[in-house]
Amino acid sequence: MTLLVASLALTCSAFCTTLHAENTSHIGRHQSTPDDVQAINQVLLDFQSALLNKDVKQLSSLMLNSNILFASPSDQQTITRAREQVDVNYDGLPTGGYSNFARFIAGSKKRVQEKFYNVKISQDDNLAWASFDFEFLEDEKIQNYGLESWQLMKQTANGKFSAWCGRRTARPSNKSHSCPIHVLPEPLMRIEMIYGLVLVAALAHALWNSIVKGSQDHLLMLGAIRSVGLLVGGIVACFVPLPAAASLPFLLTAAAVHYVYYACMLNAYRLGDLGQVYPISRGMAPLVVTILGIVIAGEYLDGWKLAAIFLISTGLLSLSFSRGKPPSKAIAFAIATGLTIAGYTFLSGLGIRLAGSALSYIAWLEIAAGAGVVIAATVRRRSTAIEFARSHWRIGMIAGMLSVGAYGISLWAMTRLPMAPVAALRETSVIFASLIGVISLKEKFSLPRFAAACSVAVGIIVLTSPHAA
């Protein structure tokens, strides 16, 4: 086992070293802080609020000045008509900019609203950009939609971000979507490196699960792991700001779903073989996250990424039937486990983007999702808990650190990448667990296992290749 971990660590180290072989460390190293990102996000929320309330005073307070360009380029038909009837030099950008927009909002007799989707923020010190898809509504009816882009500047005097320039493309539409606003900043490191970290997290996930599997008391070992999460979460929470209020519903709901996940998982393991139910739950989770991400969160995935996720999930699911068909009840609980995995992954993927501080969200999720497990393990194993802690504290601490690190990396990656690819790569822990079984436990590497591993490997290559980035 030690040799395996050392070899894989060396491989990951070599992979990371290769990625950074080029002397381009200055590229993408922007100066950005969680507080600044939260402040920029608040500007967008205040803008939406000002429109709803027709509060042009609040609206003007968000702008650098009243003369900024804040307009949509006109379509060709409007440009042609204006040149024929009014101004032969009309270039498609209406004069007046923000002032005209403010007068329109103040004079409108209808309920005006603008919804934002797929918000992306890029910042470097005092300069920032925010781009997003939008819908502009009057009396709940969509008048136009398209892509909107803002430039924002941080004023040195008060540290406040103000809009400097706004541009949009607008098209008439009758379609509507619903999605919580979220922030997806530009990656601060190469995407390949982030994918590499998620694969390391998958390995860590496989290692701590193998420790739980090999333990004489699964509940106490799980309690030991969550105790480490509570400790780490509590320490980190003392040094970071509280998660933003907008993220709390997602955090609390994700924590609640974690407890349903624990219950479904334990029942699945009780009714079926680990090697059969585990791949079902882990294999279906990326598929569900993909659907939720596209339908609810509005995340875009090209054909390459969708194909890669399908290959990975198919490979994982096929492992379940390499030893025959599992019992029906075990399959039912395995499916329920997969749905809960997808649920807390999706909720946390949205929540951590709204938290302002990824570390703060991770810390409080460890506390909220771990406290109940520690209490349950202590109460149900009251007579043996202390002795178990004395004899297993080292391995429990190692497993706990692996668990916290693995989930923390995965959640952080979702602040930089769409949720589905991260979920798919994280669930490759099933393949790592299978390889650990073959190497350390001398289990047979059968043809179905080989086929599943190949399917997952091809999926990883496609997902992380440049044409799928």
C-alpha positions in Angstrom: 0.0 0.0 0.0 2.8 2.4 0.9 4.6 1.7 -2.4 1.3 2.3 -4.3 0.7 5.6 -2.6 4.3 6.7 -3.1 4.2 5.8 -6.8 0.9 7.6 -7.4 2.2 10.6 -5.5 5.4 10.6 -7.6 3.3 10.3 -10.8 1.1 13.2 -9.8 4.1 15.3 -8.9 5.7 14.6 -12.3 2.4 15.5 -14.0 2.2 18.8 -12.2 5.9 19.6 -12.8 5.4 19.0 -16.5 2.4 21.3 -16.6 4.5 24.1 -15.1 7.7 23.5 -17.1 7.1 26.5 -19.2 8.1 29.8 -17.7 4.7 31.3 -17.7 4.0 31.6 -14.0 3.0 35.2 -14.3 0.2 34.4 -16.8 -3.2 34.5 -15.1 -1.8 35.5 -11.7 -4.4 38.2 -11.1 -4.8 40.0 -7.8 -8.3 39.0 -6.6 -9.7 38.4 -3.1 -12.9 36.7 -2.0 -14.1 40.0 -0.4 -13.7 41.8 -3.8 -15.5 39.0 -5.7 -18.3 39.3 -3.1 -18.4 43.1 -3.5 -18.7 42.8 -7.3 -21.4 40.2 -6.9 -23.2 42.6 -4.6 -23.1 45.3 -7.3 -25.0 43.0 -9.6 -27.6 42.1 -6.9 -28.0 45.8 -6.0 -28.5 46.5 -9.7 -31.3 44.0 -9.9 -32.9 45.4 -6.7 -32.7 49.0 -8.1 -34.6 47.9 -11.3 -37.4 46.2 -9.3 -37.8 49.2 -7.0 -37.3 51.8 -9.8 -34.8 53.4 -7.5 -32.7 55.4 -9.9 -30.7 57.0 -7.0 -29.5 53.6 -6.0 -28.9 52.7 -9.6 -26.7 55.8 -10.1 -24.7 54.9 -7.0 -23.6 51.8 -8.8 -22.1 53.7 -11.8 -18.7 55.3 -12.0 -20.5 58.4 -13.4 -23.6 59.2 -15.4 -21.9 59.6 -18.8 -20.6 56.0 -19.1 -21.5 53.9 -22.1 -24.4 51.7 -21.0 -26.2 50.5 -24.1 -27.0 47.7 -26.5 -25.7 47.8 -30.1 -28.6 48.2 -32.4 -29.6 45.6 -35.0 -28.8 46.2 -38.7 -32.4 47.1 -39.5 -32.5 49.9 -36.8 -29.1 51.2 -38.0 -30.3 51.4 -41.6 -33.5 53.2 -40.6 -31.6 55.7 -38.5 -29.1 56.4 -41.2 -31.9 57.0 -43.7 -34.1 59.1 -41.5 -32.0 60.8 -38.8 -28.2 60.4 -38.8 -26.1 59.2 -41.7 -23.2 58.6 -39.3 -25.2 56.5 -36.8 -23.0 53.5 -35.7 -25.5 51.5 -33.8 -24.6 52.7 -30.3 -27.4 55.0 -28.9 -26.2 58.3 -27.3 -27.0 59.0 -23.7 -25.9 55.7 -22.4 -26.7 55.2 -18.7 -28.7 58.4 -18.5 -31.2 57.2 -21.1 -31.4 53.8 -19.4 -32.1 55.5 -16.0 -34.9 57.7 -17.5 -36.5 54.7 -19.1 -36.5 52.8 -15.8 -37.9 55.7 -13.8 -40.7 56.4 -16.4 -41.8 52.9 -17.0 -45.3 52.0 -15.8 -44.5 48.3 -15.8 -42.7 46.1 -13.4 -39.1 46.0 -14.7 -36.8 43.1 -13.9 -33.5 41.7 -15.1 -32.3 38.2 -14.4 -28.7 37.1 -14.6 -27.4 33.6 -15.4 -23.9 32.1 -15.7 -22.2 35.0 -14.1 -18.4 35.0 -14.6 -16.1 37.5 -12.8 -12.5 38.2 -13.7 -10.6 40.7 -11.5 -7.0 42.1 -11.4 -6.6 44.5 -8.5 -8.7 47.6 -9.2 -10.1 46.5 -12.6 -12.8 43.8 -13.0 -15.1 42.4 -15.7 -18.4 40.7 -15.2 -20.2 38.9 -18.0 -23.4 37.0 -17.9 -26.5 35.9 -19.8 -29.5 38.0 -19.1 -33.3 38.2 -19.5 -35.0 41.6 -19.4 -38.6 41.4 -18.3 -41.6 43.8 -18.1 -44.6 42.6 -16.1 -43.0 39.1 -15.9 -42.8 38.9 -19.7 -39.4 38.5 -21.4 -38.8 41.4 -23.7 -35.2 40.5 -24.8 -32.3 38.3 -23.7 -28.7 37.9 -24.6 -25.1 38.4 -23.4 -24.2 41.3 -21.2 -20.7 42.5 -20.2 -19.7 45.1 -17.6 -16.4 46.6 -16.8 -16.0 47.7 -13.2 -13.4 49.8 -11.4 -12.5 49.8 -7.7 -12.3 53.4 -6.4 -9.2 53.9 -4.3 -10.9 56.4 -2.0 -13.6 54.1 -0.7 -12.7 50.7 -2.0 -16.1 50.5 -3.8 -16.6 48.8 -7.2 -18.5 50.9 -9.7 -19.7 50.1 -13.2 -17.6 51.7 -15.9 -19.0 50.4 -19.1 -21.9 48.1 -20.0 -22.6 46.4 -23.3 -25.1 43.8 -24.2 -26.5 41.9 -27.2 -30.3 41.7 -27.1 -32.7 39.5 -28.9 -36.5 39.3 -28.5 -37.7 36.1 -26.9 -40.6 34.4 -25.2 -38.5 31.8 -23.4 -37.7 31.8 -19.7 -35.3 30.0 -17.4 -34.9 29.9 -13.6 -31.5 29.6 -11.9 -29.9 31.1 -8.8 -27.3 33.7 -9.6 -23.8 32.4 -9.1 -20.2 33.5 -9.7 -17.7 31.4 -11.7 -14.4 33.4 -11.8 -11.7 32.7 -14.4 -9.4 29.8 -13.2 -6.4 31.2 -11.4 -4.3 28.2 -12.7 -4.3 26.1 -15.8 -7.4 24.0 -16.2 -5.3 20.9 -16.6 -3.8 21.5 -13.2 -7.3 21.8 -11.6 -8.3 18.5 -13.3 -5.1 17.0 -11.9 -5.9 18.1 -8.4 -9.4 16.6 -8.7 -7.8 13.3 -9.7 -5.6 13.5 -6.6 -8.8 14.1 -4.6 -10.3 11.0 -6.2 -7.3 8.9 -5.1 -7.6 10.4 -1.6 -11.4 9.5 -1.6 -10.6 5.9 -2.6 -8.0 5.6 0.2 -10.2 6.8 3.0 -13.1 4.6 1.8 -10.8 1.6 1.7 -9.8 2.4 5.3 -13.5 2.5 6.3 -14.1 -0.8 4.4 -11.2 -2.5 6.2 -12.3 -1.3 9.6 -13.9 -3.6 12.1 -16.5 -1.0 13.0 -17.6 1.1 10.0 -19.7 3.5 12.1 -16.9 4.3 14.6 -14.4 4.8 11.8 -16.8 7.1 10.0 -17.3 9.0 13.3 -13.5 9.3 13.6 -13.2 10.7 10.1 -16.0 13.2 10.7 -14.4 14.2 14.0 -11.3 15.3 12.1 -13.6 17.2 9.7 -15.2 18.9 12.8 -11.8 19.8 14.2 -10.4 21.2 10.9 -13.7 23.0 10.1 -13.8 24.6 13.6 -10.2 25.8 13.3 -10.6 27.2 9.8 -13.9 28.9 10.7 -12.1 30.9 13.4 -9.9 32.6 10.8 -12.2 33.2 7.8 -15.4 35.3 7.5 -18.8 33.7 7.7 -20.2 32.5 4.4 -22.3 35.0 2.6 -26.0 34.9 3.6 -27.0 33.9 0.0 -25.0 30.6 0.3 -26.5 29.5 3.7 -29.7 27.8 2.2 -27.5 25.7 0.0 -25.1 24.9 2.8 -27.8 23.8 5.2 -29.7 21.8 2.6 -26.5 20.1 1.4 -25.7 19.2 5.0 -29.2 17.7 5.5 -28.8 15.7 2.2 -25.5 14.4 3.5 -27.3 12.7 6.4 -29.8 11.1 4.0 -26.8 10.0 2.0 -25.2 8.3 5.0 -28.5 6.4 5.8 -28.9 5.3 2.2 -25.3 4.3 1.9 -25.3 2.2 5.1 -28.5 0.4 4.0 -27.0 -0.3 0.5 -23.9 -1.8 2.0 -26.0 -3.8 4.4 -28.1 -5.3 1.7 -25.6 -5.7 -1.1 -21.9 -6.3 -1.8 -19.7 -3.2 -1.6 -18.2 -3.9 -5.0 -21.7 -3.9 -6.6 -23.6 -1.1 -4.9 -20.7 1.4 -4.7 -20.2 1.7 -8.5 -23.9 2.2 -9.0 -24.2 5.1 -6.6 -20.9 6.7 -7.7 -21.5 6.0 -11.4 -24.9 7.6 -11.7 -24.1 10.8 -9.7 -22.1 12.5 -12.5 -25.0 11.9 -14.9 -27.5 13.5 -12.6 -25.2 16.4 -11.8 -24.8 17.0 -15.6 -28.6 17.2 -16.1 -29.1 19.5 -13.1 -26.2 21.7 -14.2 -27.5 22.1 -17.7 -31.3 22.4 -16.9 -31.2 24.4 -13.6 -27.8 26.1 -13.4 -27.5 26.9 -17.1 -24.0 25.5 -17.4 -22.8 24.8 -20.9 -21.0 21.6 -21.8 -19.8 20.9 -25.3 -20.1 17.5 -27.0 -16.6 16.4 -26.0 -17.3 16.9 -22.3 -20.7 15.2 -22.5 -19.2 12.2 -24.2 -16.4 12.1 -21.6 -18.8 12.2 -18.7 -20.9 9.4 -20.3 -17.8 7.2 -20.8 -16.7 7.7 -17.2 -20.2 7.0 -15.8 -20.7 4.0 -18.0 -17.4 2.5 -17.0 -18.2 3.0 -13.3 -21.7 1.5 -13.6 -20.4 -1.5 -15.5 -18.3 -2.5 -12.5 -21.4 -3.2 -10.5 -22.4 -6.1 -12.8 -19.0 -7.7 -13.1 -19.9 -10.0 -10.2 -23.5 -10.7 -11.2 -26.7 -8.8 -10.6 -27.1 -7.2 -7.1 -30.2 -7.8 -5.0 -33.2 -5.5 -6.0 -33.3 -3.8 -2.6 -29.6 -3.1 -2.7 -30.0 -1.6 -6.2 -32.8 0.6 -4.9 -30.7 2.0 -2.0 -27.7 2.3 -4.3 -29.7 4.5 -6.7 -31.0 6.5 -3.8 -27.4 6.9 -2.6 -26.4 8.1 -6.1 -29.2 10.7 -6.1 -28.2 12.1 -2.7 -24.5 12.3 -3.9 -25.7 14.3 -6.9 -27.9 16.4 -4.6 -25.3 17.5 -2.2 -22.7 17.9 -5.0 -25.0 20.2 -7.0 -26.2 22.2 -3.9 -22.7 22.7 -2.7 -21.5 23.6 -6.2 -24.0 26.4 -6.3 -23.5 27.4 -2.6 -19.8 27.7 -2.6 -19.9 30.1 -5.6 -22.1 32.4 -3.5 -20.2 32.1 -0.2 -17.6 34.7 -0.9 -14.9 32.5 0.7 -14.5 28.9 -0.4 -12.6 28.0 2.8 -15.4 29.4 4.9 -18.1 27.3 3.1 -16.0 24.1 3.3 -15.3 24.7 7.0 -19.0 25.2 7.9 -20.1 22.3 5.7 -17.7 20.0 7.5 -19.1 21.2 10.8 -22.8 20.9 9.8 -22.4 17.6 8.0 -20.2 16.0 10.6 -21.6 16.9 14.0 -24.6 14.5 13.7 -22.4 11.5 12.6 -20.0 12.0 15.5 -22.9 12.2 18.0 -24.6 9.1 16.5 -21.4 7.1 16.5 -20.7 8.1 20.1 -24.2 7.3 21.4 -24.6 4.0 19.5 -21.1 2.7 20.4 -21.0 4.2 23.9 -19.2 1.2 25.4 -16.5 0.8 22.7 -16.0 4.4 21.4 -13.2 5.3 23.8 -11.2 2.1 23.3 -11.7 2.4 19.5 -10.3 6.0 19.7 -7.3 4.9 21.7 -6.4 2.1 19.3 -7.3 3.7 16.0 -6.7 7.4 16.4 -3.7 7.4 14.0 -5.5 5.7 11.1 -8.7 7.7 11.9 -6.7 10.9 11.7 -5.1 9.9 8.3 -8.5 8.9 6.9 -10.1 12.1 8.2 -7.4 14.3 6.6 -7.8 12.5 3.3 -11.6 12.9 3.4 -11.4 16.7 4.2 -8.8 17.3 1.6 -10.6 15.3 -1.1 -13.9 17.0 -0.6 -12.4 20.4 -0.1 -10.5 20.2 -3.4 -13.6 19.0 -5.3 -15.7 21.9 -3.9 -13.0 24.5 -4.6 -12.7 23.1 -8.2 -16.4 23.8 -8.7 -15.8 27.5 -8.1 -13.5 27.4 -11.2 -15.1 24.8 -13.5 -18.6 23.5 -14.3 -19.9 21.0 -11.8 -20.4 17.9 -14.0 -16.8 17.4 -15.1 -15.6 17.8 -11.5 -18.1 15.3 -10.3 -17.2 12.8 -13.0 -13.5 13.0 -12.2 -14.1 12.8 -8.5 -16.1 9.6 -8.9 -13.1 7.9 -10.6 -12.2 7.0 -7.0 -14.1 3.8 -7.8 -11.4 2.8 -10.3 -8.7 3.8 -7.8 -10.4 1.7 -5.2 -10.5 -1.3 -7.6 -6.8 -0.9 -8.4 -6.0 -0.7 -4.7 -7.9 -4.0 -4.2 -5.9 -5.6 -7.0 -2.5 -4.5 -5.8 -2.8 -4.6 -2.0 -5.5 -7.2 -1.6 -4.4 -9.4 -4.5 -7.9 -9.4 -6.0 -8.3 -10.6 -9.6 -8.2 -8.0 -12.3 -10.9 -9.5 -14.5 -11.9 -8.6 -18.0 -14.9 -6.5 -16.9 -12.7 -4.5 -14.6 -10.2 -3.9 -17.3 -13.0 -2.8 -19.7 -14.4 -0.4 -17.1 -10.9 1.0 -16.3 -10.3 1.6 -20.1 -13.7 3.4 -20.5 -12.9 5.6 -17.5 -9.3 6.3 -18.7 -10.6 7.3 -22.2 -13.2 9.5 -20.6 -10.5 11.2 -18.4 -8.3 11.8 -21.5 -11.1 13.3 -23.5 -12.4 15.4 -20.6 -9.0 16.9 -19.8 -7.7 17.3 -23.4 -7.4 20.9 -24.9 -10.2 20.5 -27.4 -12.6 19.8 -24.5 -11.4 22.7 -22.3 
